[in-house]
Amino acid sequence: MSEVVILITAFAAGIGLGTFYFGGLWLTVKRLPKVRRPALLSMCSFFGRLGIILFGFYLIMDGHWERMIICMIGFLVMRGILTRLWGPGRGKLRA
């Protein structure tokens, strides 16, 4: 496969990982006031999301640091998008 296609795929995977990570964070924060043990929920959510993200980065990287960088850029792009959508003062996703 062409290296450009691989890098585009790594970028798309980074966007997917970012959506999973920050979407999961958003859902966790929304649930915190309703649970009996918010600290336990926070820690379990953090370590669960972190483990999945690190495993995803490891699979995408496949020994090539360039793929890791491109994947991280996609991850951070998604962070910026979701921060604008769900940021301070915006409790709901806008249509």
OpenMM code with the backbone's topology and positions (N, CA, C; nanometers):
from openmm import Vec3, app, unit

residues = "MET SER GLU VAL VAL ILE LEU ILE THR ALA PHE ALA ALA GLY ILE GLY LEU GLY THR PHE TYR PHE GLY GLY LEU TRP LEU THR VAL LYS ARG LEU PRO LYS VAL ARG ARG PRO ALA LEU LEU SER MET CYS SER PHE PHE GLY ARG LEU GLY ILE ILE LEU PHE GLY PHE TYR LEU ILE MET ASP GLY HIS TRP GLU ARG MET ILE ILE CYS MET ILE GLY PHE LEU VAL MET ARG GLY ILE LEU THR ARG LEU TRP GLY PRO GLY ARG GLY LYS LEU ARG ALA".split()
positions = [
    Vec3(0.0853, -0.1177, 0.0000),
    Vec3(0.0000, 0.0000, 0.0000),
    Vec3(0.0895, 0.1235, 0.0000),
    Vec3(0.0412, 0.2281, -0.0633),
    Vec3(0.1171, 0.3522, -0.0723),
    Vec3(0.1331, 0.4151, 0.0664),
    Vec3(0.2480, 0.4757, 0.0872),
    Vec3(0.2745, 0.5391, 0.2174),
    Vec3(0.1760, 0.6516, 0.2464),
    Vec3(0.1336, 0.7239, 0.1433),
    Vec3(0.0365, 0.8329, 0.1621),
    Vec3(-0.0966, 0.7774, 0.2116),
    Vec3(-0.1405, 0.6666, 0.1546),
    Vec3(-0.2658, 0.6041, 0.1974),
    Vec3(-0.2544, 0.5573, 0.3424),
    Vec3(-0.1409, 0.5026, 0.3776),
    Vec3(-0.1195, 0.4574, 0.5149),
    Vec3(-0.1253, 0.5753, 0.6117),
    Vec3(-0.0646, 0.6874, 0.5751),
    Vec3(-0.0666, 0.8042, 0.6625),
    Vec3(-0.2065, 0.8651, 0.6729),
    Vec3(-0.2817, 0.8647, 0.5642),
    Vec3(-0.4199, 0.9132, 0.5694),
    Vec3(-0.5035, 0.8226, 0.6598),
    Vec3(-0.4794, 0.6932, 0.6503),
    Vec3(-0.5487, 0.5975, 0.7372),
    Vec3(-0.5105, 0.6204, 0.8834),
    Vec3(-0.3844, 0.6481, 0.9102),
    Vec3(-0.3399, 0.6758, 1.0468),
    Vec3(-0.4060, 0.8028, 1.1002),
    Vec3(-0.4205, 0.9043, 1.0144),
    Vec3(-0.4874, 1.0283, 1.0550),
    Vec3(-0.6338, 1.0002, 1.0894),
    Vec3(-0.7020, 0.9234, 1.0030),
    Vec3(-0.8419, 0.8885, 1.0282),
    Vec3(-0.8558, 0.8057, 1.1559),
    Vec3(-0.7613, 0.7157, 1.1796),
    Vec3(-0.7640, 0.6366, 1.3030),
    Vec3(-0.7440, 0.7265, 1.4245),
    Vec3(-0.6581, 0.8284, 1.4119),
    Vec3(-0.6391, 0.9238, 1.5208),
    Vec3(-0.7668, 1.0005, 1.5506),
    Vec3(-0.8404, 1.0360, 1.4457),
    Vec3(-0.9696, 1.1031, 1.4654),
    Vec3(-1.0665, 1.0100, 1.5377),
    Vec3(-1.0668, 0.8830, 1.4977),
    Vec3(-1.1529, 0.7859, 1.5656),
    Vec3(-1.1149, 0.7652, 1.7111),
    Vec3(-0.9859, 0.7547, 1.7372),
    Vec3(-0.9405, 0.7399, 1.8761),
    Vec3(-0.9727, 0.8641, 1.9584),
    Vec3(-0.9569, 0.9807, 1.8982),
    Vec3(-0.9901, 1.1050, 1.9680),
    Vec3(-1.1385, 1.1132, 1.9997),
    Vec3(-1.2217, 1.0710, 1.9055),
    Vec3(-1.3662, 1.0696, 1.9288),
    Vec3(-1.4004, 0.9764, 2.0434),
    Vec3(-1.3393, 0.8581, 2.0439),
    Vec3(-1.3635, 0.7639, 2.1527),
    Vec3(-1.3181, 0.8210, 2.2863),
    Vec3(-1.1944, 0.8728, 2.2919),
    Vec3(-1.1380, 0.9185, 2.4180),
    Vec3(-1.2144, 1.0383, 2.4747),
    Vec3(-1.2314, 1.1413, 2.3937),
    Vec3(-1.2945, 1.2627, 2.4443),
    Vec3(-1.4454, 1.2495, 2.4548),
    Vec3(-1.5056, 1.1653, 2.3713),
    Vec3(-1.6478, 1.1354, 2.3883),
    Vec3(-1.6718, 1.0602, 2.5186),
    Vec3(-1.5841, 0.9642, 2.5472),
    Vec3(-1.5941, 0.8919, 2.6743),
    Vec3(-1.5714, 0.9827, 2.7941),
    Vec3(-1.4789, 1.0753, 2.7813),
    Vec3(-1.4556, 1.1715, 2.8887),
    Vec3(-1.5787, 1.2578, 2.9115),
    Vec3(-1.6397, 1.3022, 2.8025),
    Vec3(-1.7588, 1.3865, 2.8124),
    Vec3(-1.8725, 1.3105, 2.8811),
    Vec3(-1.8923, 1.1835, 2.8418),
    Vec3(-1.9970, 1.1031, 2.9047),
    Vec3(-1.9678, 1.0805, 3.0527),
    Vec3(-1.8420, 1.0599, 3.0871),
    Vec3(-1.8044, 1.0405, 3.2275),
    Vec3(-1.8346, 1.1646, 3.3096),
    Vec3(-1.7966, 1.2799, 3.2588),
    Vec3(-1.8197, 1.4044, 3.3318),
    Vec3(-1.9696, 1.4302, 3.3489),
    Vec3(-2.0491, 1.3961, 3.2473),
    Vec3(-2.1945, 1.4146, 3.2573),
    Vec3(-2.2552, 1.3234, 3.3634),
    Vec3(-2.1967, 1.2052, 3.3840),
    Vec3(-2.2510, 1.1096, 3.4814),
    Vec3(-2.2035, 1.1334, 3.6237),
    Vec3(-2.0961, 1.2075, 3.6432),
    Vec3(-2.0368, 1.2227, 3.7768),
    Vec3(-2.1354, 1.2691, 3.8845),
    Vec3(-2.2210, 1.3675, 3.8596),
    Vec3(-2.3114, 1.4104, 3.9674),
    Vec3(-2.4149, 1.3052, 4.0068),
    Vec3(-2.4367, 1.2046, 3.9246),
    Vec3(-2.5441, 1.1081, 3.9493),
    Vec3(-2.4981, 0.9779, 4.0138),
    Vec3(-2.3676, 0.9571, 4.0296),
    Vec3(-2.3185, 0.8294, 4.0817),
    Vec3(-2.2820, 0.8406, 4.2289),
    Vec3(-2.2815, 0.7256, 4.2966),
    Vec3(-2.2474, 0.7240, 4.4390),
    Vec3(-2.0990, 0.7449, 4.4626),
    Vec3(-2.0150, 0.6901, 4.3752),
    Vec3(-1.8700, 0.6990, 4.3924),
    Vec3(-1.8074, 0.7647, 4.2696),
    Vec3(-1.8087, 0.8962, 4.2655),
    Vec3(-1.7554, 0.9646, 4.1471),
    Vec3(-1.6055, 0.9429, 4.1264),
    Vec3(-1.5297, 0.9289, 4.2334),
    Vec3(-1.3855, 0.9068, 4.2187),
    Vec3(-1.3580, 0.7721, 4.1516),
    Vec3(-1.4336, 0.6704, 4.1884),
    Vec3(-1.4173, 0.5388, 4.1281),
    Vec3(-1.4531, 0.5427, 3.9795),
    Vec3(-1.5613, 0.6103, 3.9470),
    Vec3(-1.6001, 0.6246, 3.8065),
    Vec3(-1.4928, 0.6985, 3.7281),
    Vec3(-1.4395, 0.8054, 3.7849),
    Vec3(-1.3361, 0.8830, 3.7164),
    Vec3(-1.2120, 0.7995, 3.6899),
    Vec3(-1.1665, 0.7278, 3.7901),
    Vec3(-1.0447, 0.6492, 3.7749),
    Vec3(-1.0640, 0.5324, 3.6776),
    Vec3(-1.1748, 0.4612, 3.6896),
    Vec3(-1.1998, 0.3488, 3.5987),
    Vec3(-1.2148, 0.3978, 3.4551),
    Vec3(-1.2842, 0.5080, 3.4374),
    Vec3(-1.3007, 0.5634, 3.3036),
    Vec3(-1.1667, 0.6071, 3.2461),
    Vec3(-1.0870, 0.6736, 3.3264),
    Vec3(-0.9566, 0.7207, 3.2800),
    Vec3(-0.8672, 0.6051, 3.2366),
    Vec3(-0.8529, 0.5058, 3.3240),
    Vec3(-0.7630, 0.3948, 3.2921),
    Vec3(-0.8172, 0.3092, 3.1780),
    Vec3(-0.9472, 0.2944, 3.1688),
    Vec3(-1.0061, 0.2206, 3.0570),
    Vec3(-0.9825, 0.2911, 2.9245),
    Vec3(-1.0118, 0.4220, 2.9204),
    Vec3(-0.9894, 0.4988, 2.7983),
    Vec3(-0.8414, 0.5026, 2.7623),
    Vec3(-0.7558, 0.5219, 2.8611),
    Vec3(-0.6120, 0.5292, 2.8368),
    Vec3(-0.5582, 0.3977, 2.7809),
    Vec3(-0.6011, 0.2872, 2.8388),
    Vec3(-0.5551, 0.1575, 2.7906),
    Vec3(-0.5954, 0.1326, 2.6460),
    Vec3(-0.7177, 0.1638, 2.6123),
    Vec3(-0.7647, 0.1431, 2.4750),
    Vec3(-0.6918, 0.2351, 2.3779),
    Vec3(-0.6717, 0.3599, 2.4173),
    Vec3(-0.6031, 0.4558, 2.3304),
    Vec3(-0.4570, 0.4147, 2.3085),
    Vec3(-0.3883, 0.3776, 2.4136),
    Vec3(-0.2487, 0.3368, 2.3986),
    Vec3(-0.2357, 0.2123, 2.3116),
    Vec3(-0.3262, 0.1176, 2.3293),
    Vec3(-0.3254, -0.0015, 2.2450),
    Vec3(-0.3524, 0.0355, 2.0992),
    Vec3(-0.4465, 0.1276, 2.0766),
    Vec3(-0.4753, 0.1736, 1.9414),
    Vec3(-0.3560, 0.2420, 1.8774),
    Vec3(-0.2889, 0.3295, 1.9519),
    Vec3(-0.1694, 0.3956, 1.8991),
    Vec3(-0.0598, 0.2930, 1.8674),
    Vec3(-0.0462, 0.1941, 1.9530),
    Vec3(0.0552, 0.0908, 1.9316),
    Vec3(0.0278, 0.0133, 1.8024),
    Vec3(-0.0984, -0.0235, 1.7815),
    Vec3(-0.1336, -0.0974, 1.6601),
    Vec3(-0.1134, -0.0125, 1.5348),
    Vec3(-0.1528, 0.1118, 1.5422),
    Vec3(-0.1410, 0.2011, 1.4262),
    Vec3(0.0055, 0.2288, 1.3951),
    Vec3(0.0860, 0.2478, 1.4984),
    Vec3(0.2264, 0.2810, 1.4784),
    Vec3(0.3001, 0.1707, 1.4031),
    Vec3(0.2838, 0.0469, 1.4435),
    Vec3(0.3455, -0.0679, 1.3775),
    Vec3(0.4947, -0.0466, 1.3500),
    Vec3(0.5638, 0.0165, 1.4443),
    Vec3(0.7076, 0.0355, 1.4314),
    Vec3(0.7510, 0.1564, 1.3504),
    Vec3(0.6580, 0.2385, 1.3050),
    Vec3(0.6898, 0.3570, 1.2252),
    Vec3(0.6486, 0.4822, 1.3015),
    Vec3(0.7437, 0.5622, 1.3424),
    Vec3(0.7137, 0.6808, 1.4226),
    Vec3(0.6321, 0.7834, 1.3438),
    Vec3(0.6422, 0.7838, 1.2114),
    Vec3(0.5667, 0.8794, 1.1300),
    Vec3(0.4165, 0.8561, 1.1443),
    Vec3(0.3776, 0.7301, 1.1479),
    Vec3(0.2359, 0.6964, 1.1654),
    Vec3(0.1853, 0.7427, 1.3013),
    Vec3(0.2702, 0.7284, 1.4015),
    Vec3(0.2333, 0.7719, 1.5364),
    Vec3(0.2099, 0.9221, 1.5405),
    Vec3(0.2965, 0.9980, 1.4770),
    Vec3(0.2830, 1.1445, 1.4751),
    Vec3(0.1553, 1.1851, 1.4035),
    Vec3(0.1284, 1.1268, 1.2875),
    Vec3(0.0082, 1.1596, 1.2109),
    Vec3(-0.1174, 1.1202, 1.2884),
    Vec3(-0.1133, 1.0046, 1.3537),
    Vec3(-0.2266, 0.9600, 1.4349),
    Vec3(-0.2507, 1.0566, 1.5506),
    Vec3(-0.1432, 1.1018, 1.6137),
    Vec3(-0.1556, 1.1973, 1.7240),
    Vec3(-0.2129, 1.3300, 1.6748),
    Vec3(-0.1756, 1.3719, 1.5546),
    Vec3(-0.2313, 1.4949, 1.4984),
    Vec3(-0.3821, 1.4797, 1.4788),
    Vec3(-0.4264, 1.3658, 1.4259),
    Vec3(-0.5696, 1.3401, 1.4116),
    Vec3(-0.6403, 1.3402, 1.5465),
    Vec3(-0.5767, 1.2811, 1.6461),
    Vec3(-0.6309, 1.2780, 1.7821),
    Vec3(-0.6501, 1.4200, 1.8358),
    Vec3(-0.5493, 1.5048, 1.8163),
    Vec3(-0.5565, 1.6422, 1.8661),
    Vec3(-0.6534, 1.7280, 1.7848),
    Vec3(-0.6660, 1.7004, 1.6563),
    Vec3(-0.7659, 1.7707, 1.5752),
    Vec3(-0.9053, 1.7417, 1.6294),
    Vec3(-0.9311, 1.6160, 1.6603),
    Vec3(-1.0620, 1.5793, 1.7156),
    Vec3(-1.0835, 1.6432, 1.8517),
    Vec3(-0.9784, 1.6548, 1.9291),
    Vec3(-0.9887, 1.7231, 2.0583),
    Vec3(-1.0333, 1.8674, 2.0383),
    Vec3(-0.9741, 1.9360, 1.9415),
    Vec3(-1.0120, 2.0735, 1.9132),
    Vec3(-1.1564, 2.0854, 1.8672),
    Vec3(-1.1988, 1.9948, 1.7813),
    Vec3(-1.3370, 1.9975, 1.7314),
    Vec3(-1.4359, 1.9749, 1.8444),
    Vec3(-1.4116, 1.8725, 1.9247),
    Vec3(-1.5044, 1.8419, 2.0337),
    Vec3(-1.5028, 1.9481, 2.1422),
    Vec3(-1.3887, 2.0113, 2.1642),
    Vec3(-1.3829, 2.1197, 2.2614),
    Vec3(-1.4688, 2.2369, 2.2161),
    Vec3(-1.4671, 2.2664, 2.0880),
    Vec3(-1.5528, 2.3737, 2.0357),
    Vec3(-1.7000, 2.3367, 2.0436),
    Vec3(-1.7310, 2.2092, 2.0172),
    Vec3(-1.8707, 2.1664, 2.0214),
    Vec3(-1.9247, 2.1562, 2.1637),
    Vec3(-1.8457, 2.0982, 2.2528),
    Vec3(-1.8934, 2.0697, 2.3875),
    Vec3(-1.8262, 2.1556, 2.4940),
    Vec3(-1.7570, 2.2610, 2.4570),
    Vec3(-1.6788, 2.3409, 2.5496),
    Vec3(-1.7621, 2.4108, 2.6558),
    Vec3(-1.6969, 2.4966, 2.7329),
    Vec3(-1.7654, 2.5681, 2.8404),
    Vec3(-1.8884, 2.6428, 2.7886),
    Vec3(-1.9984, 2.6263, 2.8600),
    Vec3(-2.1216, 2.6942, 2.8229),
    Vec3(-2.2033, 2.6197, 2.7199),
    Vec3(-2.1540, 2.5045, 2.6754),
    Vec3(-2.2259, 2.4253, 2.5752),
    Vec3(-2.2435, 2.2850, 2.6289),
    Vec3(-2.3564, 2.2579, 2.6883),
    Vec3(-2.3789, 2.1274, 2.7470),
    Vec3(-2.4254, 2.0233, 2.6470),
    Vec3(-2.4720, 2.0687, 2.5312),
    Vec3(-2.5282, 1.9740, 2.4342),
    Vec3(-2.4602, 1.9894, 2.2997),
    Vec3(-2.4633, 1.8826, 2.2241),
    Vec3(-2.4100, 1.8843, 2.0889),
    Vec3(-2.5040, 1.9660, 2.0009),
    Vec3(-2.4465, 2.0605, 1.9285),
    Vec3(-2.5283, 2.1446, 1.8405),
    Vec3(-2.5538, 2.0718, 1.7093),
    Vec3(-2.6706, 2.0946, 1.6530),
    Vec3(-2.7057, 2.0296, 1.5256),
    Vec3(-2.6593, 2.1116, 1.4083),
] * unit.nanometer
topology = app.Topology()
chain = topology.addChain("A")
for resn in residues:
    res = topology.addResidue(resn, chain)
    for name in ("N", "CA", "C"):
        topology.addAtom(name, app.Element.getBySymbol(name[0]), res)
